[in-house]
Amino acid sequence: MENEVLDGDCLEVLRTIPANSVNLVYLDPPFFTGRKHSSSSRDGSKRYSFDDIWQHSSEYFEFLVERLLLCRRSMKADASIFFHCDHNSTHIARQALDLVFGSENFQSEIIWAYKRWSNAKRGLLQQHQNILFYGNGPDFKWNPAFVDYSATTNVDQILQKRTRDDRGKSIYATGEDGSIVFDGNKKGVPLGDVWNIPFLNPKARERTGYPTQKPLLLLERIVALASDEGDLVLDPFCGSGTTLVAAKLLNRRFLGIDVSNDATTLAKARLEAPVRTDSALLRKGVEAYLNNDPWVEAHLAGLAVTRIQRNTGADGLLKDGLGGKAAFVRVQRQGESVAEAASALKKTVRSKGDAVGVLIATESDLFGYTDSDIHILRSPALQLSELVNLPDADDISDIPMSRTA
Ligand SMILES: C[S@@+](CC[C@H](N)C(=O)[O-])C[C@H]1O[C@@H](n2cnc3c(N)ncnc32)[C@H](O)[C@@H]1O
């Protein structure tokens, strides 16, 4: 039984899977949210949904335990299981997994962290989900992964071998003459349990429209860590089939189950033509998106401005707006005329509808420039240089300290 997507309640279908045959289980069941999840396909032609409504947590607990017992039955001795949940259900899932797999087989609680934007939330905005990882036994299969050392790690820490002293304390190994002992095997820092992987962007090509679809990058990481090529990966709540696609792309065999025929149909279609969205964010790093122009930073320092990135016309937004409207702010660049800066800012302002622009002028080519759409503020540095360069100190009183054109 392999490379199939099966319809039905996994409670029934799991019984048909041969015992001791699966190398890795990933499951992403409903999260005990108390609501129905629904969303539409990319072209809007299809509505997908699944229920996540329970009378009581004990009902949810039993639902999990019954199915986890069958998962365990299907697993090989060196298999492992990754259970995806969130703050609604971690406490229940942990108890269910401890009961079925034994707390001694708990390995990690992986925090899948991502950025989300919302102003509506009272309290803390949820920016992570949890993946509970258990081995089926102590000898679970594991393919180590490493990440780069942090920028603060010094070269000795990277190069030098570690050993233990008489009291068992970890120390750097040294030669008889006190010289460092080179550890040629260090590949980096072992991958940690906090994973920053972007949430699927609404426009991502990979997004199918299935509610709560997980990113392939997340599943590929799990599959790569805990299974080898040719291994059998099982997802008993496969939804749109993300785990199965990850397994297929990584040359594993797969088995998916879902109670919704819409889900299994979608999963089969995805498996026929897998689409994977490369994360430019992960590839380039967050820093690549930061507008770190020191000139801009210096002129915005201390102002009540929310910085915006990846916009060619504006550097930020006034936190309080202006006259009840969104107010985009731009710092005039070195070598840029006021007219050029205002024109770039205006493009952004116009594209966002009912908004205004505030240009921080940094060069003294203002004379005669007016624009009814853009408020022009002369930067303190500009005002200061005008003050210092005054031909006659008596003229000081004539210098306007701010001007709106
Ligand atoms: C959170 S979604 C899975 C999303 C999936 N990981 C993805 O990336 O698309 C949970 C899925 O569990 C399915 N489901 C709910 N109860 C089930 C059951 N008893 N047996 C099998 N599938 C079930 C739902 O239809 C839904 O597709």
The ligand as a Gaussian input file, in Angstrom:
#p B3LYP/6-31G(d) Opt

LIG

0 1
 C       -5.967000      21.044000       9.183000
 S       -6.606000      20.204000       7.803000
 C       -5.182000      19.513000       7.050000
 C       -4.496000      20.482000       6.142000
 C       -3.307000      19.877000       5.439000
 N       -2.201000      19.651000       6.327000
 C       -2.862000      20.739000       4.278000
 O       -1.692000      21.191000       4.240000
 O       -3.667000      20.995000       3.396000
 C       -7.390000      18.877000       8.596000
 C       -8.003000      17.868000       7.673000
 O       -8.483000      16.767000       8.435000
 C       -9.593000      16.234000       7.751000
 N      -10.313000      15.363000       8.695000
 C      -11.106000      15.726000       9.728000
 N      -11.536000      14.641000      10.379000
 C      -11.003000      13.567000       9.756000
 C      -11.053000      12.177000       9.971000
 N      -11.768000      11.654000      10.976000
 N      -10.354000      11.365000       9.142000
 C       -9.630000      11.884000       8.126000
 N       -9.555000      13.191000       7.866000
 C      -10.214000      14.026000       8.676000
 C      -10.345000      17.456000       7.265000
 O      -11.195000      17.134000       6.184000
 C       -9.187000      18.371000       6.868000
 O       -8.899000      18.229000       5.506000

